[in-house]
């Protein structure tokens, strides 16, 4: 009728990891973005960069 011996430090660490995992899962749900949302953002940034580059005036290179 002996009880199982448990290391209290290990138990606390295991419990803390479990809490962190739960919090991480909650954050992924709250703040995560889908692949299509990320692709849309990338495409919009590329389009904005292209429109900026079209108005850019390039200076002629001077050979030294």
N, C-alpha and C positions, 0 to 999 in steps of 0.2 A: 504494500500500500504506500510505497514511496512516490512522492510527486516528482514530476519531471523537473530537472534543474535547468533554469534559464538564466543566461547572462543578461543582467539588467541593461548594460551598455548596448549590447547588440539588439536587444528588444527595443530600446528607445530609438536607435539609429534606424531600425527597420520601420518603425512606426513613422518617423520623420520622413523617410523616403516615400512611404505610402502617401502621406499628406502632400508632399511635393508633387507626386505623380497626379494626384487628384486635381491639384491647383493647375498643373500644366495642361491637363486635359480640358479643364474649364477655360483656360486662356486660348487654347487652340480653337475651341468652339466660338468664343467671343471675338477673337481678333484675327483668326485665320482667314485667308483669302483663297478663293478657288483658282485653279490654273487659268481659266478663261479671264478672270478679273486681272490677274497679273499680266497676261498677254495683252489685254486691252490697254493697260497702263503703259506697257512698253511701247506699243504701237503709237499711242498718243504722244509719248515723249519723242519718239523718232520723227513723227510728223512735225512737231513743234521745232525740233532741231533743224529739219530740212528747210522749213520756212525762214528760220533765222539765217541759215547759210545762203539762201538765195539772195538775200539783201546785202550780203557782205561784199565789200569792195576789197579786192586783193591788191596789195602793194607789190610793184615789180621788185624782184630780188636784185640786189646790187652785188656784183662780184668784187671781191677785195683783192 
